[in-house]
Amino acid sequence: MKKGCSKVKAAIVGFTGYTGLELVRLIHLHPVLEIGTLHSHSVQENSVNVYPHLQQLVNQRIYPFDPLQIMQENELVFFADTGLVLAKIWSRHLSNKTFL
């Protein structure tokens, strides 16, 4: 990355699962990425309340899945949730034409 260039914000959908937690660690160590918004279908509160041991890596609100928020506040998104959960969430938004 060139000096003076900003980092790329990466959202994590499915933050509260094992893969989401590993993504936090990997993004934190990555030279170009930074943690963007965090999303979970089951937990909406501050990340430190859920995982106090991660407060050095991430200390921010966990949001419900919101495609518009993800697109507005991030440049990249990682999906770390099960395929069934994602299919259910995406089909609901696609049927509402959220992305069109």
N, C-alpha and C positions, 0 to 999 in steps of 0.2 A: 504494500500500500504506500502511495506517495505521501510525503510529509504534508500535513495540513488537510488531507482528505478526511471527510467524516466517515464514521463507521456505518455499516449497514444494519438497520434495526430488523431483528428477526422475531416474529411472534411465535409462541408455542401454544398449540391447541392440544389439550390433553396433558397439561402441566403436572397434574397431581399423580400421574402414574410413573412407573419406573423409567420408561423411555423419556418422558418429559423431564424428569430430574436429571437424567444423563445429558440431555440436551442443554440444560442450564450449565452444567459443568463444562461441556464442550464449547459452548458459545462463549462462556467466560474466558476460556483459554485461547480462543481464536483471535488472530491479529486483526481481522477485518470486520467481524460481526460483533454486535452488542445485543443484549436481551431487550426485546421490545415488549409488547403486551403479552400477558399470560392469560390463558383461557381454560376453563374446565366446565363440563356440563353438570358436575355435582357439587363443586365448592366455589363460593364467591365471597372471599374475604381477603385479608392481607396474607401474603405468602409466609411471613414470619410466624403467624398464628398456626399455620398448618405444618410448617417445617422450620422450627426455630434454629436448627443446626445449619441452615443455609443462609442465615442473615448476612453473612459476609459476601455472598454471591448475588443474592436477590432479596429485595425488600420492597415489594409493591403489591398492589391490589390484583387479585385474580378475578377476571371478568367471565361472564357467560359467553358462549360462542356468539359472535356478532361479526358477520362478514364485512359489513361496511366499516366498522371500527378497525378491523384488522387491515383492510385496504388503505384506510386513511392514515393510520399511525405507524405502519410498518412497510418495509420494502421486500420482505421475504417472510414466508410462513412455513413452519414445520408442523406436520400433523403427527402427533404421538399418541393417538387414541386408537381404539380398536376399529376395525373396518365396519362393524355393525353400527357402532355409535355414529361414526362419521357418515355412513350412508343415510342413516335416519335424519341427521342434522342437515346434510346437504340437500336431500330430496325435499325437505320442508322449504328450504330457501329457494331452491330451483323452481318449485311449483309456484312460489310467490313472485317469481321473476326478480328476486333481490339483486341478481348480478347483471341484469340486462338494462 
